[in-house]
Amino acid sequence: MTATRITVLGTGLIGRVIVEDLLQEPNLEVLAIDGQDAPLDLLTEHPRLTRRRADLANEKDVTTLLAGTHVAVGAVPGFLGHGVQRGALAARCHLVDISFAPEDPLALQKEVE
């Protein structure tokens, strides 16, 4: 059985807990991405964990990062939330987003249609 790849965008206080919880499932591979090294360095070493630093404010980079991902989790600060949503839509990647964004995420539906 092949592992399911989940990408967690943002590894701050909440994102780090999400990564650790996901790694409890033996059939998951987790890619943890953050814009800073410090939060990534706090993640416990694990054979199914890959860490990557990237600019999550860049929607095109988010789209590229999500290629090949089954599901992504958005755990970024609110000001980055809408851009992450747009990047996931462009990548055709399912997104579970806990980020608050002042923009209406339902307005993105028009971009997909």
C-alpha positions as CSV (number, residue, x, y, z in Angstrom):
1,M,0.0,0.0,0.0
2,T,1.4,3.4,-1.0
3,A,1.4,6.2,1.6
4,T,-0.8,9.2,1.2
5,R,1.1,12.5,1.0
6,I,-0.2,15.4,3.1
7,T,1.3,18.8,3.0
8,V,1.0,21.1,6.0
9,L,1.5,24.8,5.1
10,G,2.6,26.6,8.2
11,T,4.3,24.9,11.1
12,G,3.8,27.4,13.9
13,L,2.0,26.6,17.2
14,I,-1.0,24.9,15.6
15,G,0.7,23.6,12.4
16,R,3.3,21.8,14.4
17,V,0.7,19.9,16.4
18,I,-1.1,19.0,13.2
19,V,2.1,17.6,11.7
20,E,2.8,15.6,14.9
21,D,-0.8,14.2,14.9
22,L,-0.6,13.2,11.2
23,L,2.6,11.3,11.8
24,Q,0.8,9.1,14.2
25,E,-0.9,7.5,11.2
26,P,1.4,4.9,9.7
27,N,0.2,5.3,6.1
28,L,0.8,9.1,5.9
29,E,3.9,10.9,4.5
30,V,4.0,14.5,5.7
31,L,5.6,17.5,3.9
32,A,5.9,20.4,6.3
33,I,6.4,23.8,4.8
34,D,7.1,27.1,6.5
35,G,8.5,30.5,5.5
36,Q,11.0,30.4,8.4
37,D,13.6,27.8,9.6
38,A,12.8,28.2,13.3
39,P,9.4,26.5,13.3
40,L,10.6,23.8,11.0
41,D,13.5,23.1,13.4
42,L,11.1,22.5,16.2
43,L,9.6,19.5,14.4
44,T,10.7,16.1,15.8
45,E,12.7,14.0,13.4
46,H,10.6,11.3,11.7
47,P,11.3,9.0,8.7
48,R,8.0,10.0,7.0
49,L,8.5,13.8,7.5
50,T,10.1,16.1,5.0
51,R,10.7,19.7,5.9
52,R,10.9,22.6,3.4
53,R,11.3,26.3,3.7
54,A,9.3,28.2,1.1
55,D,7.6,31.6,0.5
56,L,4.0,30.8,1.3
57,A,3.1,34.4,0.3
58,N,3.8,33.4,-3.3
59,E,0.7,31.7,-4.8
60,K,2.6,30.3,-7.7
61,D,5.1,28.7,-5.3
62,V,2.3,27.3,-3.3
63,T,0.8,25.8,-6.4
64,T,4.1,24.2,-7.4
65,L,4.7,22.9,-3.8
66,L,1.3,21.2,-3.8
67,A,1.9,19.2,-7.0
68,G,1.6,15.5,-6.1
69,T,0.0,16.1,-2.8
70,H,-3.3,14.3,-2.0
71,V,-4.4,16.8,0.7
72,A,-3.0,20.0,2.1
73,V,-3.6,21.6,5.4
74,G,-3.5,25.4,5.6
75,A,-2.2,26.6,9.0
76,V,-0.8,29.9,8.0
77,P,-1.4,33.4,9.5
78,G,-4.6,35.0,8.3
79,F,-2.9,37.4,5.9
80,L,-1.5,34.5,3.9
81,G,-4.7,32.4,4.0
82,H,-6.4,33.6,0.9
83,G,-3.3,33.2,-1.2
84,V,-2.8,29.6,0.0
85,Q,-6.4,28.9,-0.9
86,R,-5.8,30.2,-4.4
87,G,-2.6,28.2,-4.8
88,A,-4.3,25.0,-3.7
89,L,-7.2,25.7,-6.2
90,A,-4.7,26.2,-9.0
91,A,-2.9,22.9,-8.0
92,R,-6.3,21.1,-7.9
93,C,-5.4,20.0,-4.4
94,H,-7.9,19.4,-1.6
95,L,-7.3,21.9,1.2
96,V,-8.3,21.7,4.8
97,D,-7.8,25.3,6.0
98,I,-7.8,26.4,9.6
99,S,-6.5,29.9,8.7
100,F,-8.6,32.9,9.1
101,A,-8.6,35.2,6.0
102,P,-10.7,38.4,5.8
103,E,-11.5,37.6,2.1
104,D,-14.5,35.4,1.3
105,P,-13.2,32.0,0.4
106,L,-16.4,31.2,-1.4
107,A,-15.6,33.9,-3.9
108,L,-12.8,31.7,-5.2
109,Q,-15.4,29.3,-6.6
110,K,-15.9,31.8,-9.5
111,E,-12.2,31.3,-10.4
112,V,-12.7,27.6,-10.7
113,E,-15.8,27.7,-12.9
